[in-house]
Amino acid sequence: MSSDKCDAFLIRFNGTNYSACAFHFKIFVKGKDLRGHVDGKKPTPDKDIDQDGHAKWEVKDAQIMA
């Protein structure tokens, strides 16, 4: 995963540009392989069963929150 400082959105939602903002968000999320966190298709792995998988999931979850 890239740690570039250019990961910010180029378009900020201003109340009137929803379509453009939503499009750029979808592309950003897909490009960072975070789509499953947004649409709920990538559930949290059980920490007691898969500690490594849970740790990786938490990193991706934090990326989407940022």
C-alpha positions in Angstrom: 0.0 0.0 0.0 1.3 3.4 -0.9 2.1 5.9 1.8 2.0 8.9 -0.6 1.0 12.2 0.8 -1.1 12.7 -2.3 -3.9 10.5 -1.0 -6.2 13.4 -0.3 -9.3 14.0 -2.5 -9.0 16.6 -5.1 -12.7 17.5 -4.9 -14.2 18.6 -1.6 -18.0 18.4 -1.1 -19.4 21.9 -1.0 -23.1 21.2 -0.9 -23.7 21.4 -4.7 -21.1 18.9 -6.2 -22.4 15.6 -4.7 -22.1 13.7 -8.0 -18.5 14.6 -8.6 -17.5 14.1 -5.0 -19.2 10.7 -4.8 -17.5 9.6 -8.0 -14.0 10.5 -6.7 -14.7 8.9 -3.4 -15.7 5.6 -5.1 -12.6 5.6 -7.2 -10.4 6.4 -4.2 -11.9 3.6 -2.1 -11.6 1.1 -4.9 -8.0 2.1 -5.6 -7.1 1.6 -2.0 -8.8 -1.8 -1.8 -11.1 -0.5 0.9 -14.5 -1.1 -0.8 -15.4 -4.0 1.5 -15.1 -1.8 4.6 -17.5 0.8 3.1 -20.2 -1.6 1.7 -19.9 -4.1 4.7 -18.8 -7.1 2.6 -15.6 -7.4 4.5 -16.6 -8.2 8.1 -14.3 -7.9 11.0 -12.3 -11.2 11.5 -12.7 -12.8 14.9 -9.7 -11.6 17.0 -9.6 -14.8 18.9 -9.4 -17.0 15.8 -7.4 -14.9 13.4 -5.2 -12.3 15.1 -3.1 -11.4 12.0 -6.2 -11.1 9.9 -7.9 -8.9 12.5 -4.8 -6.7 12.8 -4.7 -6.2 9.0 -8.5 -5.4 9.0 -8.0 -2.8 11.7 -5.3 -1.1 9.7 -7.6 -0.9 6.6 -10.5 0.2 8.8 -8.4 3.1 10.2 -7.4 4.1 6.7 -11.0 4.5 5.6 -11.8 6.5 8.8 -8.9 8.8 8.1 
